[in-house]
Amino acid sequence: MSFVVVGLSHRTSPVELRERFAFAGEKIPAALQALRDSGVATEAAILSTCNRVEVYVATTLPAETAFAELKKFLIAHHAFTGELGDELYQLAEPVSLHHLFKVASGLDSMVIGETEIFGQLKQAYDLAFTHKHTGARLNKAFQRAFNVAKQIRTETNIQRGSVSVMSAAVELAEKIFNSLAPHEVLVIGAGETSEKTARALLSRGARGVVVTNRSPERAVALAAELGGRAVPFDQWPVELEKIDIAISSTAAPHHLIDRKTLEPLMRKRRHRPLLLIDIAVPRDIDPAVNGLDNVYLYNVDDLQSIAADYLKLRQEEVARCEKIIAEKVAALLEANVRAKLAGHGD
């Protein structure tokens, strides 16, 4: 049995394509069951974030056969009718293990060294584990990946400075407005990403935060934590007339903000500059709004330029991290061989 990975990420495909393959969290267990029922995977886990969609499987099939079947699964599951070529990477051992360890450690992230991906990967694994879609091979691989990530955080300076996508979004806001002090921020979607973004904005001096969410209880709770105010979800367009920065990160399957909605609001705002940061996948904001005067829309891929600056500062640390990962991958492969020879493995 071997460990393989197929996926799309910000390194290989634009957000326009990634959002077509994003998995809603509540639908992942059924997708994993379908994947295993198909016979391509004995064990499976799915990671779906704003920057990547990856399927991790343990399989008895030859790697090339598994790759072809996993590609078919992704295309069929999402009813994708376009072309899918080099955007989809296909990794077999030992490269697949090396990739998993890099992802867990934040080395494959848009912002090198960021820590949010560790939590996202752990949630993806816990979901698969809870629904009994993992076994010895995936359990061992993921646990080793988490241990390596913790070692890298402890023994290197890879996280020095601003290292999250949320921090990059705040850096962008400061470049647009110079100072955040006069500005109140609208946060659409009260999830973990939104919460961290709001905290980062406040720490940089934003005047206040307005929170809206489909679940009003969550909006009220987050607003109370942040010393801001909550508004009903159907009232966010009214707030958009008043604020200058909006961060949107919901799980909506369609655009929340489009040109038709925003154009009259801009007239009511007397065309004051409006910064929109869309960190949702699928995207919350129609790219067409960029055609409106004084509207500045940035999505997760647009944060890459800020991330590139961080990468220059971390290049030496990346080399140290890569060395640790290479050593740990080699150790895991050796342990698998020993277990197989002893009759305890696959």
C-alpha positions in Angstrom: 0.0 0.0 0.0 1.3 3.5 -0.9 0.5 7.1 0.1 -0.4 9.4 -2.7 -1.6 13.0 -3.0 -3.4 14.8 -5.8 -4.4 18.5 -5.5 -4.5 22.1 -6.7 -3.0 25.0 -4.9 -2.1 28.7 -5.2 1.2 27.5 -6.7 -0.4 25.7 -9.6 -3.8 27.2 -10.3 -5.7 30.5 -10.0 -8.5 31.1 -7.5 -11.0 30.9 -10.4 -10.1 27.2 -10.8 -9.5 26.3 -7.2 -13.0 27.5 -6.2 -14.5 25.1 -8.7 -13.0 22.2 -6.7 -13.6 23.5 -3.2 -15.3 21.1 -0.8 -17.9 22.4 1.8 -16.9 21.0 5.1 -20.2 19.2 5.8 -19.9 17.3 2.5 -16.4 15.9 3.0 -17.4 12.8 5.0 -19.7 11.7 2.2 -17.0 12.4 -0.4 -14.5 10.3 1.5 -17.0 7.5 1.7 -17.6 7.7 -2.0 -13.9 7.7 -2.7 -13.3 4.6 -0.6 -16.4 2.9 -2.1 -14.9 3.4 -5.5 -12.0 1.2 -4.6 -9.3 3.7 -5.4 -8.6 4.4 -1.7 -8.3 2.2 1.3 -7.8 5.3 3.5 -8.5 8.9 2.6 -8.6 12.5 3.8 -9.5 15.8 2.1 -8.0 19.2 2.8 -10.0 22.2 1.4 -8.9 25.7 2.2 -8.8 29.1 0.4 -5.4 28.2 -1.1 -5.5 24.5 -1.8 -7.7 21.4 -2.3 -5.8 18.2 -1.7 -6.8 14.5 -1.5 -4.6 12.2 0.5 -5.1 8.5 0.1 -3.5 5.2 1.0 -4.1 2.8 -2.0 -3.2 -0.6 -3.2 -3.4 0.5 -6.8 -0.3 1.4 -8.9 0.4 5.2 -8.5 -0.5 6.0 -12.1 -3.8 4.2 -11.9 -4.6 5.9 -8.6 -3.8 9.3 -10.1 -6.1 8.7 -13.0 -9.0 7.5 -10.8 -8.5 10.4 -8.3 -8.6 12.9 -11.2 -11.8 11.3 -12.4 -13.3 11.5 -8.9 -12.6 15.2 -8.5 -14.0 16.1 -12.0 -17.1 14.0 -11.5 -17.7 15.1 -7.9 -17.6 18.8 -8.9 -19.3 18.3 -12.3 -16.3 20.0 -13.9 -16.5 20.4 -17.7 -13.4 22.3 -18.4 -9.8 21.2 -19.0 -7.7 20.1 -16.1 -4.0 19.6 -16.9 -0.8 20.6 -15.1 -2.9 22.5 -12.5 -3.5 19.2 -10.8 -0.3 17.8 -9.2 0.0 14.1 -8.5 2.5 12.9 -6.0 3.7 9.4 -5.0 6.1 8.3 -2.3 8.5 9.7 -1.1 7.5 13.0 -2.7 3.9 12.7 -1.3 5.2 12.5 2.3 7.6 15.3 1.7 4.7 17.4 0.5 2.5 16.6 3.4 5.3 17.5 5.9 5.8 20.9 4.0 2.1 21.7 4.1 1.9 21.0 7.8 4.9 23.2 8.5 3.7 26.1 6.4 6.5 25.8 3.9 4.1 25.3 1.0 1.8 28.2 2.0 1.3 31.5 0.2 2.9 33.2 3.3 5.9 30.9 4.2 5.8 29.8 7.8 2.2 30.7 8.5 0.5 28.6 11.2 -3.1 28.6 10.2 -2.6 25.7 7.8 -1.5 23.5 10.7 -4.9 23.8 12.3 -6.7 23.4 9.0 -4.7 20.2 8.2 -5.4 18.9 11.7 -9.1 19.5 11.3 -9.1 17.7 7.9 -7.3 14.7 9.5 -9.6 14.7 12.6 -12.7 14.7 10.3 -11.4 11.7 8.3 -10.3 9.9 11.5 -13.6 10.5 13.3 -15.6 9.1 10.4 -13.2 6.1 10.2 -11.7 6.9 6.8 -8.1 6.6 8.0 -6.0 3.7 9.0 -2.4 2.8 9.9 -0.8 4.4 6.9 -2.5 7.8 7.0 -2.6 7.9 10.8 1.2 7.5 10.9 1.9 9.9 8.1 -0.3 12.7 9.5 1.0 12.3 13.1 4.6 12.5 11.9 3.7 15.6 9.8 2.2 17.3 12.9 5.3 16.4 15.0 7.6 17.7 12.3 5.7 21.0 12.1 6.0 21.5 15.9 9.7 20.7 15.7 10.2 23.3 13.0 8.3 25.9 15.0 10.5 25.2 18.0 13.9 24.9 16.3 13.8 27.5 13.5 12.8 31.2 13.1 10.5 30.5 10.1 7.6 32.3 11.8 9.6 35.5 12.5 7.5 38.5 11.5 4.1 38.6 10.0 3.3 35.1 8.7 -0.4 34.7 8.1 -2.7 35.4 5.1 -4.7 37.7 7.5 -1.5 39.6 8.4 -0.8 40.0 4.7 -4.3 41.4 4.2 -3.7 43.9 6.9 -0.4 45.0 5.4 -2.3 45.6 2.1 -4.9 47.7 3.9 -2.2 49.9 5.5 -0.6 50.4 2.0 -3.9 51.6 0.7 -4.9 53.9 3.6 -1.5 54.6 5.2 -3.2 54.5 8.7 -6.1 52.4 9.8 -6.9 54.7 12.7 -9.8 56.6 11.0 -11.4 53.5 9.6 -14.1 51.1 10.8 -14.0 47.7 9.2 -16.8 45.4 8.1 -16.2 41.7 8.6 -18.6 39.5 6.6 -18.5 36.0 8.0 -17.6 35.3 11.6 -15.4 32.2 11.1 -11.9 31.6 12.3 -10.2 33.4 9.4 -12.5 36.5 9.8 -11.8 36.5 13.6 -8.0 36.5 13.1 -8.3 39.2 10.4 -10.4 41.4 12.7 -8.0 41.0 15.6 -5.0 41.9 13.3 -6.8 45.0 12.0 -7.6 46.2 15.6 -4.0 45.5 16.7 -2.9 47.8 13.8 -5.1 50.6 15.0 -8.4 50.2 13.2 -11.1 52.4 14.8 -13.6 49.6 15.2 -15.1 46.4 13.8 -18.6 45.6 12.6 -19.4 41.9 12.4 -22.1 40.2 10.4 -22.8 36.5 10.0 -25.6 34.3 8.8 -25.7 32.9 12.3 -26.5 36.1 14.4 -25.4 34.4 17.7 -21.9 34.0 16.3 -21.8 37.6 15.1 -22.8 38.9 18.5 -20.3 36.7 20.3 -17.4 37.7 18.0 -18.4 41.4 18.2 -18.4 41.2 22.0 -15.0 39.6 22.0 -13.6 42.3 19.8 -15.3 45.3 21.4 -17.2 45.9 18.1 -20.8 45.7 17.1 -22.9 43.1 15.3 -25.5 43.7 12.6 -28.0 41.3 11.0 -26.7 39.6 7.9 -29.3 41.3 5.7 -28.0 44.7 6.9 -24.4 44.5 5.7 -25.2 46.6 2.5 -26.2 49.5 4.8 -22.9 49.2 6.7 -21.0 49.1 3.4 -22.2 52.7 2.8 -20.3 53.8 5.9 -17.1 51.8 6.1 -13.9 52.0 4.0 -12.6 48.4 4.4 -14.5 45.1 4.1 -13.1 41.7 4.7 -15.3 38.9 3.4 -14.8 35.2 4.2 -18.0 33.2 4.1 -18.9 29.7 2.9 -21.5 31.1 0.4 -21.6 29.1 -2.8 -22.2 32.3 -4.8 -21.1 35.9 -4.9 -22.4 38.1 -2.0 -21.3 41.3 -3.6 -21.6 42.0 -7.3 -21.5 45.1 -9.5 -25.2 45.5 -9.5 -25.3 45.6 -5.7 -22.2 47.8 -5.2 -22.8 50.5 -7.9 -25.7 52.3 -6.1 -23.9 51.9 -2.8 -20.8 53.7 -4.2 -23.1 56.6 -5.2 -24.4 56.8 -1.7 -20.8 56.7 -0.4 -20.1 59.7 -2.7 -17.4 57.4 -4.3 -15.1 57.4 -1.3 -12.4 54.7 -1.9 -13.5 51.2 -0.8 -11.0 48.4 -0.2 -12.5 44.9 -0.5 -10.5 41.9 0.5 -12.1 38.6 -0.5 -10.4 35.7 1.3 -13.2 33.2 0.6 -13.0 30.3 -1.8 -15.4 30.1 -3.6 -15.1 33.9 -3.8 -17.7 36.1 -2.1 -17.1 39.1 -4.4 -17.6 39.3 -8.2 -14.3 40.3 -9.8 -16.4 42.7 -12.1 -16.6 45.2 -9.2 -13.0 46.1 -9.9 -14.4 48.0 -12.9 -16.1 50.5 -10.6 -14.2 53.8 -9.9 -12.6 53.9 -6.4 -13.2 50.2 -5.7 -10.1 48.2 -4.9 -10.7 44.4 -4.8 -8.1 41.9 -3.8 -8.5 38.1 -3.5 -6.3 35.5 -1.9 -4.1 35.3 -5.0 -3.4 39.0 -4.9 -1.8 38.6 -1.5 1.0 36.7 -3.2 3.1 39.8 -3.7 3.1 40.5 0.0 3.9 36.9 0.8 6.9 37.1 -1.6 8.4 39.9 0.5 8.1 37.7 3.6 9.8 34.8 1.7 12.9 36.8 1.1 13.3 37.3 4.9 12.9 33.6 5.5 15.0 32.0 2.8 17.8 30.8 5.1 15.2 29.4 7.6 13.5 27.5 4.7 16.7 25.6 4.0 16.9 24.6 7.7 13.3 23.4 7.6 13.8 21.5 4.4 16.7 19.6 6.0 14.6 18.6 9.0 11.7 17.4 6.7 14.0 15.4 4.5 15.4 13.6 7.6 12.0 12.9 9.0 10.6 11.6 5.7 13.6 9.2 5.3 13.0 8.0 8.9 9.3 7.3 8.2 10.0 5.4 5.0 12.6 3.3 6.8 10.2 2.6 9.6 7.6 1.5 7.1 10.0 -0.9 5.4 11.0 -2.4 8.8 7.3 -2.9 9.7 6.6 -4.5 6.4 9.5 -6.9 6.8 8.4 -7.8 10.3 4.9 -8.6 9.0 3.3 -5.6 10.8 2.8 -3.3 7.9 1.2 -3.4 4.4 
